[in-house]
Amino acid sequence: MDYFLQSAGYILKGCTITLKLFFLTIIFSLPLGFAGAMAKTSKVKILIYLMEAYTSIVRGTPLLLQIFFVYYGLPIIFPGFRLQRFNAALLTFILNYGAYFVEIFRGGIQSIDKGQYEASKVLGMSYFQTMRRIILPQTIKRVLPPIANEAITLVKDTALVVVLGIGEILRNSKEIVSRDFTISPFIIAALLYLVLNYGVVLFFKSLEKRYSVYD
């Protein structure tokens, strides 16, 4: 029992890094995704082309390759420039998930019936009033399920930073497995990921219930 508690305690230390990476990615990638979606649905061609290139490149290449590129590739392109391991991982995750959120928000905005824009004009609303009072509340309601799926994926993807030697859940559990030749740390790690994802599911269910008024 003592061994189990000691192992769990060490793995929980890695949970701090996992949660930090998760929350910082969400905090920065959601606004990035929304801004990108607004640019992609605008009438400014240069913005549309830039967003197309950004989302195509990021979504078309593996996240692991992107981590390697940011941490190992950028110093080659820009000699003397090297991000710390966690910062490199964070930047990669923000850019990666931001690209997916761009498409999620874009789909949500474009799914709103055009007649609602026309009706708001008849009522004398400005573009920003229309977006804030009519379009965005409905958009948020529609994009919550895919955002929840991405958040669940993000919890699991944080394990990829093990390749940079960052002491998150998987790395800490792997160290114990290599040292003691037992699989119990992997079981503890799996339970931690399940608990974290269950928390994500409960959070987004509460948000969906809140926005159910727009059904």
SENU-505550 format. One line per 2 residues: number of its first residue (from 1); for each residue x, y, z of C-alpha. Coordinates in pm, whole numbers, plus 50000, padded with zeros to 5 digits. Layout:
! residues N
NUM) X,Y,Z; ...
! end
This chain:
! residues 215
1) 50000,50000,50000; 50284,50237,50087
3) 50448,50164,49753; 50121,50238,49571
5) 50080,50569,49754; 50441,50671,49687
7) 50404,50590,49319; 50073,50777,49298
9) 50228,51078,49471; 50516,51096,49223
11) 50283,51056,48925; 50054,51326,49066
13) 50349,51567,49054; 50345,51516,48678
15) 49973,51593,48680; 50064,51953,48764
17) 50248,51989,48433; 49965,51815,48246
19) 49702,52050,48391; 49918,52357,48331
21) 49970,52263,47967; 49600,52181,47926
23) 49460,52503,48073; 49713,52736,47907
25) 49646,52573,47571; 49270,52615,47611
27) 49303,52975,47733; 49510,53085,47434
29) 49393,52855,47154; 49020,52931,47188
31) 49062,53308,47125; 49307,53225,46846
33) 49053,52991,46691; 48772,53245,46718
35) 48982,53526,46569; 49091,53295,46288
37) 48731,53196,46219; 48625,53560,46198
39) 48910,53623,45955; 48820,53318,45750
41) 48455,53421,45723; 48541,53780,45636
43) 48558,53926,45287; 48929,54011,45310
45) 49095,53768,45070; 49445,53793,45217
47) 49311,53692,45560; 49117,53404,45409
49) 49428,53277,45225; 49643,53308,45537
51) 49391,53116,45747; 49359,52850,45476
53) 49735,52802,45472; 49759,52798,45851
55) 49480,52545,45908; 49588,52324,45616
57) 49951,52299,45729; 49877,52249,46098
59) 49592,52002,46057; 49775,51818,45781
61) 50089,51736,45982; 50131,51528,46302
63) 50137,51711,46634; 50448,51518,46733
65) 50631,51643,46424; 50526,51998,46508
67) 50669,51961,46860; 51001,51845,46714
69) 51000,52130,46462; 50940,52403,46721
71) 51193,52270,46973; 51465,52134,46743
73) 51393,52297,46406; 51355,52663,46500
75) 51708,52685,46651; 51844,52561,46319
77) 51647,52819,46120; 51720,53094,46374
79) 52063,53022,46529; 52080,53110,46895
81) 51705,53098,46940; 51574,52813,47153
83) 51259,52796,47361; 51252,52615,47693
85) 51101,52269,47666; 50768,52353,47826
87) 50735,52680,47632; 50809,52501,47305
89) 50544,52240,47383; 50292,52508,47486
91) 50346,52714,47169; 50304,52402,46956
93) 49984,52300,47131; 49834,52649,47106
95) 49902,52671,46733; 49782,52315,46673
97) 49456,52336,46864; 49400,52692,46746
99) 49384,52560,46388; 49117,52305,46480
101) 48918,52565,46671; 48930,52794,46366
103) 48739,52534,46166; 48502,52455,46453
105) 48408,52821,46502; 48389,52881,46127
107) 48146,52594,46087; 47940,52720,46379
109) 47918,53075,46245; 47831,52965,45893
111) 47564,52724,46021; 47347,53014,46138
113) 47065,53086,45893; 47127,53393,45674
115) 46776,53510,45750; 46879,53595,46105
117) 47133,53845,45976; 46867,54002,45754
119) 46617,54015,46040; 46868,54192,46263
121) 46925,54454,45993; 46552,54516,45974
123) 46554,54571,46351; 46829,54829,46308
125) 47107,54631,46473; 47469,54692,46382
127) 47697,54406,46275; 47855,54384,46619
129) 47518,54390,46794; 47397,54113,46565
131) 47702,53900,46639; 47691,53959,47015
133) 47317,53919,47073; 47206,53674,46805
135) 47482,53491,46619; 47747,53420,46883
137) 47517,53273,47152; 47381,53025,46896
139) 47729,52959,46760; 47864,52879,47107
141) 47577,52635,47162; 47655,52456,46836
143) 48033,52440,46877; 48036,52312,47236
145) 48024,51938,47145; 48320,51952,46900
147) 48516,52175,47138; 48450,51923,47416
149) 48587,51647,47192; 48900,51851,47123
151) 48943,51920,47496; 48928,51548,47570
153) 49184,51483,47297; 49403,51758,47441
155) 49415,51587,47781; 49551,51274,47613
157) 49780,51462,47373; 49966,51623,47663
159) 50140,51286,47700; 50330,51364,47378
161) 50555,51610,47561; 50730,51307,47707
163) 50951,51320,47395; 51099,51647,47526
165) 51172,51495,47865; 50906,51697,48044
167) 50797,51534,48369; 50423,51500,48312
169) 50199,51206,48405; 50326,50957,48146
171) 50697,51032,48194; 50676,51001,48572
173) 50486,50674,48552; 50731,50542,48289
175) 51024,50618,48519; 50872,50402,48793
177) 50795,50121,48548; 51155,50122,48421
179) 51293,50128,48774; 51068,49869,48943
181) 50946,49664,48645; 50577,49686,48741
183) 50273,49801,48544; 50087,49956,48838
185) 50215,50310,48755; 50060,50282,48408
187) 49729,50184,48571; 49753,50487,48799
189) 49829,50710,48499; 49531,50566,48309
191) 49302,50636,48604; 49431,50993,48623
193) 49359,51055,48255; 49011,50908,48300
195) 48941,51135,48596; 49065,51443,48410
197) 48855,51363,48105; 48551,51295,48320
199) 48593,51643,48467; 48610,51788,48114
201) 48292,51604,48016; 48102,51730,48323
203) 48216,52088,48259; 48099,52089,47898
205) 47771,51919,47986; 47699,52204,48228
207) 47777,52456,47952; 47550,52275,47706
209) 47270,52282,47963; 47326,52654,48013
211) 47303,52726,47641; 47010,52488,47581
213) 46785,52798,47586; 46895,52854,47224
215) 46750,52523,47105
! end
